[in-house]
Amino acid sequence: MNIRHLMKRLFGHIDRPLAGLLGLLLLLSIVTVFSASNTSLDKLTDHLINISIALTAMVAISHVPPQRLMQFVLPAYILGVILLVGVAVAGEVVNGARRWLHIGVTRIQPSELMRLAVPMMVAWYLHYRQETLNTRHYATAAVLLLIPVGLILRQPDLGTALMISASGVYVLFLGGLSWRIIAGGIVMAGAALPFAWHFLHDYQRQRVLTLLDPSSDPLGAGYHIIQSTIAVGSGGMAGKGWLNGSQAHLDFLPERTTDFIFAVFSEEFGLLGNLILLLLYGAIIYRGLALAAVAPSLFGRLLAGSIVLTFFTYAFVNMGMVSGILPVVGVPLPLVSYGGTSMLSVLIGFGIVMSAASHKKLVKT
């Protein structure tokens, strides 16, 4: 077997344009994490290891045909729901939230499993009923979505619950559910907010109040927002230059390698850097949706489309909260923030997108 044949076997299902765009974004991530960590080589090494593992997983999952993936959807969903029930019954409480479950020698966060399991389950359910889809089927799919979301809200983990809800709603929308029904549901949810206010935890109410007036508690709940908006604004047109961000390097900016890394990037690369970053995100989303559109099976189209739109949602929410126009909900900037779990789940998702498009000749239509 020559090298050319070996490379084709290894990367035959990788979409080159999308892989190139993802590589550029990861390069920006490496540069920014190195700066945000005060040039920590240990942090940089960990980040490079996380990226290597996640890229390997993306290449591996791109080889798995969608029809093979469908065999694991139901077991993964059921296992995830069981683990979420386990969290509710015997989970570990950390900082007031019951999100972790000990299994043997380690502990896991089952809600992370549901980030992919839920859209896969909804897409799987609609795929097998595509010839007779009706209101009852959409209602059943919504129940499949709401069960894990309700368990995650109970932990509480509002940010993860919202992101998983969005991924499931994207599947329903792409599956043919009228946007009027979805818009009606959103309006009803908005109308219920005054009643939901009484069920929020104190820290969740504080986040909303802080969004409206960060200066009400500048050294407490409003500190993150105030410092991040200062960093974003101080970047100006061209930024202060790489490794020259004062907000980050003088330790004013909290969580600067994870949730607030966009503030570090904005301070050092300015508006022009932000425009390049937005163009890069836009190109990835456009290419991802183009691949989703050519997937031959309904399951592949729904799942790939949902993964790409959820990627967009993560980026939008993160930039919104760092810029002070959305509440802080603990969402990382996808493929830029430091963190192995987020990196792994996002690149596995893009591996699924590439698989859905590249296995089109092997799938029955």
N, C-alpha and C positions, 0 to 999 in steps of 0.2 A: 504494500500500500504506500503510494507516494504522498508527499506532504500536501499536495493540492487536493488529493482525494480525502486525506485525513481532515483537512480544514473544512472541506465541504460537508463531511459527516458531522463535524462538531458544530459548525455554525450555519448549516443549511437552512434552518428555520428562523434565523435571525434576520430581521428587516434592517438593512444597512442604513437607510436614511434615519429611521427612528433610533437605532443604536448610536449613530453619530451624534444626534441631538442630545440623547441621554448622556453620552460621554462628555459633551461640552458643559452640560449642567453639572455633572459630577466634578469636572475640573474647577468650575467656579466654587463648588462646595468645598473642595480641598483647600483652595486658596483662602476662603472665608473662615473656615473652621480653624485653620492655622493662625490666622490673625486674631480671631475671637478668643482663642485659648491662650493668648499672650505668648505665641510661638512655642507652645508646648509640644515637644517631639513625641512624648508619650501619647498625648491626645491625638496627634496626627497619625501616629502608627495605628492606634485603635481604629481611627476613622478609615484608614486605608484597608485594614483587615476587614472591617464591616462591609466596605464597598466590594472587596474581592469576593467575599462569601455571597453577597447579594447578587453580584453579576454571574457568579457560577450557578446560583439557583435559577436565575433568569434563563440562562442558556439551557439548563437541564429541563426546566418546565416547558420551554419552547418545543421540545421534542415530544411532549406528551400530547397525543391527539385529543381533541375535545371529547370524542365519544368515550375514550378511556377515562378522562377526567370526570365525566358524568357518573361513572360507576361509584365514585367516592363522595358525591355530593350529599346524598341522604345520610350516610353514616357520619360524615363530618358535621352536618347540621345537628343531628340528634346528639352526638357527643358534645358539641358546643353547648346546647341547651342544658344537657345534664350537668355539665361543669358549671354553668351559670347558676343552676339551682343549688349545686354544691357550694358555690360562693355565698349564696344567700343564706344557706343553713350553717355552714361551718367555715366561712372565709375569714381571712386575717384582716383585721382593721388597722389601717395605716393612715394617719392624719385625718381621722374621721370618716374615711371611706373604706368599705368592705369590697375590695377588688381582687384580692389575691387568694390563691388556693394552694395549700401544701399537698404535693403528691410525692410521697417517698422522700427522696433526699433533696428535692428542689421545690420551688413554688412557681406557679404560672398565673398569667392573667388571661382567663378564658375569653374576655371581650375582644382581645386581639385576634383570636381565631375567627370570630364572627365577622370581622371586617371583610373577609373574602367569602366565608361560608354562607352568609345571608344573601348577598346578590347571586351567588351560585345557586342557592336553593330556590329563590324566586324564579330565576331564569330556567332552571331545570323543570320546575312545575309548569311554567307557561309553555315550554318547548313541547312537552308531552300532551298538551291540550290545544295546540295551535290550530287544529282543524275545527274546533268547536268552542273557541274562546267566547265566554259570555260574562255577564256581570257577576254571576256566582263564582266563577273561576278567579276573577280579579279580587273579589272579596276574600276568598280563601288565601290567595297570595298575600294580601294585605295582613291577614292574621299571622301567616308564617313570618312576616316581617315584624309585626308588633310584639310577638312573644319574646324574642331575645332583646328587643329594644326596651320593653318594659322591665325585664330583669336587670338590664344594664343601668337604666334610670334609677332603679331601686338601690344601686350600690352606694352612693350615686356617682355617675360619670356622665354628665350632661354632654360634654364635647364628643365623646365616642358614640353616645346614643344618637346625637344629631348626624354625625358623619355616616353611621350605618343606616339610619333612616333615609338619608339622601341617596345612598347607593341602591337601596331597595326601591325607592320612588323612581329613580332613573330607569330601572329595569321595567317597572310597570308602565312608565311613559313610553319607552322604546317598544314595549310589547303591545302597544295599541290603546292603552287606557287614555281616554279623552283628557286633554289638558284642562278642560273646563272642570272636570271632576277633581283633578289634582289641585287646581286653583281654588276650588270651593273648599277643599280640605284645609288648604293653607289659611284661607280666610277664617274658617271656623276655629282653627288652632289659634290664630291671632286674637279672635274674639274671646277665646277662653283664657287668654293670658292673665287678665285680672283675677280670675279664680285660681289659676295655677300659682300665682304669686304666694298664696298662703301655704302651698306645699313645698316651696323652695327652701333649701337650707339657708342659714344666715349668710354663709360665705357666698352663695349664689346670688342672693339679693344684693349683697355688697358689691359684687362685680357689675351688676346692672346699674346700681346707683353711682359707682365709680365711673362708668362709661359716660353717664350724663354730666358728672361734675368731678373730674379727677382731683381738682384742687381742694375738695372737701376733706381729703385725708392724704396730703402730699407725702408724708413719711410712712404711710401704712398701705392701705389698699390701692391708693392712686399712684404709688411710687413707680411701678412698672410702666404704666402708661405714660406718665410724665417724662421719665427718662428715655423711653423709646421714641416718643414724638420729638424730643429734643435732638436725639441722634439722627432721626430721619431728616428733620429740617435743617440741621447744621451741615449736612453734606453738600447743600447747594447744587450748582449745575454739574460740576465735575468731581465733587467729593474731595476729601482731605488726603487721599492717597492711601495705598495699601499699607497696613501696619501703623497708620497715623491717626486712627480714630480715637479721639480723647475720651468719649463717653465709655467706650469698651475698655481701653487700656488703662484708664484710671479707676476702673471697677465701679462706675456709676450704673452701668447697665446690667441688670440681673438676667440669669438664664440666657446669656448671650450666645452660647454655642448651640442651644436647642431652639426653644420656642421663639426667642427674640433675635435670631441670627439675621433676619432681614434688616433690623435696625443697624447692625454692624456693617452689612453690605451697603446700605444706603448712605451711611456716614462716610465710608471710605471711597465709594465709587459714584455717589451723587445721583442726580436725575438721569444723566446719560447711562450710567450703569444700570439703573432700574429699568430704563427703556429696553436695554439689551436683554436683561433678565426676563422682562415681560414678553419680548419677542420670542425668546427661547421657549418659554412656557407655551406661548401660543402655537409655535411650530410643532412642539411635541403633541399638543392636544389635537391639532389639525391632522397630523400624520396618524395618530392613534385612532381618531374617528374614521379616517379613510380606510385603515386596515379593518376596523370593525364593520364597516359597510360592505366589504367584499367577503366577509365570512359566510360560508354557504349554509350553515345551520342556524336556526333561530336561537338556539342556546348560545352559540358562539357570538352572534351579533349582539344579543342582549347583554351577555356578560362582559364582552370586550367594550361595548359602548358605556356600560355602567362604570367599569374600571377607569376609563379615560375621563368621564365626567366627574367622578369622585376625586380623581387626581386634581382636576380643575378646582373643585370645591375646597379641597385642602389648601391649595395655594391661595385662593381668594380669601378664605377665612383667616389664614395666618397673616397675610399682608394687611387685611382689614383690622385685625386686632392689634397688630404692631403699630399701625397708623392711627389707632384710636377711634376708628369708626364702627368697630364691633366689640362686644365684650370679650374679655380674656377667657378662653375656653381650653387652653392647653393643647393646641393643635400645632404640630411641627410644620416647617416649610418643606414640602416633599422634595427629597433628593438633595437638599441643601443642608438641613439641620443635622447636627451630630446625633447619632442614635441608631443602634443596630436593628432593632425591631421594625422601626418605621422604614428604614432603607430596604430591609429584606422584604417586607410586605409589598412595598411599591414596585420593586423590580420583579418580584414574582408575578405581580399583576400584569406588568408589561410583557413578561414571558408568556402569560396566557393570551394576551392580545396578539402577539406574534404567532403563537400556535394556532389560534382560531383562523387567522388569515392564510397561513402557509400550508395547513393540512386540508385545503379545500378539495383536492382531488381524491382524498381518501375518505371523505364523508358522504354518506348517502343524503340526497336532497329530496 
